[in-house]
């Protein structure tokens, strides 16, 4: 991470549909010296913590733990999916702890002088009433990929059935609302080797909107 700087980092929040490549875009937006704060790995860390493993075993049974006493996410997922009340309890254990880690990581990145910080947080807008992270972003970037491309990606990379992307997104904010809320759109339906150049061009446009830094 770069040496501390008196300039505040540019904080970007990534929005987009399922299988739109938000994590890849987040890494490119952050750049080599930037920081990506991704909620999914943090949620895995929380789920792997002994304190949460105890709560999970008490609620869902010892069968969701492996031989080392760690949570087996596949076993837990099947049980939690069939138990709405249990799933709500699980979210109550995980989400607050993940939010704490996100806030701590954001503070650390600011203190360290990271030039850019990108928040890769699923349901960033849907859960904003709980975490308030949208206000922490200087800009929101929507990752634009056609529905049919995303559905094909999910089938190929995740083994999902056709139409599963649309089914899951039906419970989320419409993509049109997210696109409208975002100040910037990254057209990401392109060959993989073309994406870095598109991201760099977008970052330059965003950076150009920042007021010049003046020394105190």
C-alpha positions in Angstrom: 0.0 0.0 0.0 1.3 3.5 -0.8 2.7 5.9 1.7 0.1 8.0 3.6 -1.1 11.1 1.7 -2.9 14.2 2.7 -5.3 13.7 -0.3 -8.5 11.8 0.5 -8.9 8.6 -1.6 -11.5 8.4 -4.3 -14.1 6.0 -3.0 -16.2 4.2 -5.6 -19.1 1.9 -5.1 -19.8 -0.8 -7.7 -23.3 -1.6 -8.8 -24.6 -4.1 -11.4 -26.5 -7.3 -12.0 -25.7 -10.8 -11.1 -22.7 -12.2 -13.1 -21.9 -8.8 -14.5 -18.3 -9.1 -13.5 -18.4 -6.6 -10.6 -15.4 -8.1 -8.8 -13.2 -8.0 -11.9 -14.3 -4.4 -12.6 -13.6 -3.4 -8.9 -10.0 -4.7 -9.1 -9.4 -2.7 -12.3 -11.1 0.4 -11.0 -8.9 0.3 -7.9 -5.7 -0.1 -9.9 -2.4 -1.4 -8.6 -2.1 1.0 -5.7 -5.8 1.1 -4.8 -7.8 -1.0 -2.4 -10.8 -3.2 -3.0 -13.0 -3.9 -0.1 -15.1 -7.0 -1.0 -17.9 -8.0 1.3 -17.9 -11.7 0.3 -14.4 -12.7 1.5 -15.2 -10.8 4.7 -18.4 -12.7 5.2 -16.4 -15.9 4.8 -14.0 -14.7 7.5 -16.9 -14.0 9.8 -18.4 -17.4 9.2 -15.1 -19.1 9.9 -14.7 -17.4 13.2 -15.1 -19.6 16.3 -17.8 -17.4 17.9 -20.0 -17.6 14.8 -19.4 -21.3 14.4 -20.7 -21.9 17.9 -23.9 -19.9 17.1 -24.4 -21.7 13.8 -24.0 -25.2 15.4 -26.5 -24.3 18.1 -29.0 -23.1 15.6 -28.5 -25.6 12.7 -26.9 -28.6 14.4 -23.4 -30.0 14.6 -23.9 -31.5 11.1 -23.1 -28.2 9.5 -19.5 -28.3 11.0 -16.7 -30.2 9.5 -14.2 -32.5 11.3 -12.2 -29.5 12.4 -15.2 -27.7 13.8 -15.4 -25.2 11.0 -18.6 -24.2 9.3 -19.3 -26.2 6.1 -20.8 -23.6 3.9 -22.4 -26.1 1.5 -24.2 -27.9 4.4 -25.2 -24.7 6.0 -26.5 -23.3 2.8 -28.9 -26.2 2.2 -30.3 -25.9 5.7 -30.5 -22.2 5.9 -32.2 -22.0 2.5 -35.0 -24.3 3.8 -35.3 -22.4 7.1 -36.3 -18.7 6.6 -36.2 -17.9 10.4 -32.8 -19.6 10.6 -31.5 -17.7 7.6 -32.6 -14.4 9.2 -30.8 -15.3 12.4 -27.7 -16.2 10.4 -27.8 -12.9 8.6 -28.1 -11.2 12.0 -24.9 -12.8 13.1 -22.9 -12.2 9.9 -24.0 -8.8 8.5 -23.2 -6.6 11.5 -19.7 -8.2 11.8 -19.1 -7.7 8.0 -20.2 -4.1 8.2 -17.7 -3.5 11.1 -14.9 -5.0 9.0 -15.8 -2.9 5.9 -15.8 0.3 7.9 -12.5 -0.7 9.6 -10.9 -1.5 6.2 -12.2 1.8 4.7 -10.7 3.8 7.6 -7.4 1.9 7.2 -7.2 2.6 3.5 -7.9 6.3 4.1 -5.2 6.5 6.8 -2.7 4.7 4.5 -3.3 7.1 1.7 -4.7 4.7 -0.9 -5.5 6.7 -4.0 -8.7 4.8 -4.7 -10.9 2.6 -2.7 -13.6 0.4 -4.4 -16.5 -1.1 -2.4 -17.5 -4.5 -3.9 -20.6 -5.0 -1.7 -23.5 -7.1 -2.9 -26.9 -5.3 -2.5 -25.0 -2.0 -1.7 -28.2 0.0 -2.4 -30.7 -2.5 -1.1 -29.1 -2.7 2.4 -28.0 0.9 2.6 -30.4 1.6 5.5 -28.4 -0.8 7.6 -24.8 0.0 6.6 -25.0 3.6 5.2 -22.1 2.8 2.8 -23.6 4.7 -0.2 -22.9 8.0 1.5 -19.3 6.9 2.0 -18.8 6.7 -1.8 -17.8 9.6 -3.9 -19.2 8.0 -7.0 -21.3 4.9 -7.9 -20.3 3.0 -11.0 -22.8 0.7 -12.8 -21.4 -2.3 -14.6 -23.4 -2.6 -17.8 -23.7 -6.1 -19.3 -26.7 -7.4 -21.3 -29.1 -9.8 -19.5 -28.5 -12.6 -22.0 -24.8 -12.4 -21.6 -25.0 -12.5 -17.8 -27.4 -15.4 -17.9 -25.0 -17.3 -20.2 -22.1 -16.5 -17.9 -24.0 -17.8 -14.9 -24.8 -21.0 -16.7 -21.2 -21.5 -17.8 -19.3 -20.4 -14.7 -21.7 -21.2 -11.9 -23.7 -24.1 -13.2 -27.0 -22.2 -12.9 -30.1 -23.1 -14.8 -31.3 -20.8 -17.6 -33.3 -17.9 -16.1 -31.8 -18.3 -12.6 -30.2 -14.8 -12.8 -33.6 -13.2 -13.5 -35.2 -15.2 -10.7 -32.7 -14.1 -8.1 -32.7 -10.5 -9.3 -36.5 -10.3 -8.9 -36.0 -9.9 -5.2 -33.6 -7.0 -5.7 -33.9 -3.4 -6.8 -34.5 -3.2 -10.5 -31.3 -2.7 -12.5 -32.8 0.4 -14.1 -32.9 2.1 -10.7 -29.3 1.2 -9.9 -28.2 2.4 -13.3 -30.0 5.7 -12.7 -28.5 6.1 -9.3 -25.0 5.6 -10.6 -23.2 8.6 -11.9 -21.1 6.5 -14.2 -21.6 3.5 -16.4 -18.9 1.0 -17.4 -19.8 -0.8 -20.6 -18.3 -4.2 -19.8 -19.7 -6.3 -22.6 -16.4 -6.6 -24.4 -13.5 -9.0 -24.8 -11.6 -9.4 -21.5 -8.4 -7.8 -22.9 -10.3 -4.7 -23.8 -11.8 -4.1 -20.4 -8.7 -2.6 -18.7 -8.6 0.2 -21.3 -12.3 1.0 -20.9 -11.8 1.1 -17.1 -8.8 3.4 -17.3 -10.7 5.8 -19.6 -13.6 5.9 -17.1 -11.3 6.4 -14.2 -9.6 9.3 -15.9 -13.0 10.9 -16.5 -14.0 10.4 -12.9 -10.7 11.8 -11.6 -11.1 14.9 -13.8 -14.2 15.8 -11.8 -12.3 16.1 -8.6 -11.4 19.6 -7.5 -7.6 20.3 -7.4 -6.0 19.5 -4.1 -4.8 22.6 -2.2 -2.2 22.4 0.6 -3.3 23.9 3.9 
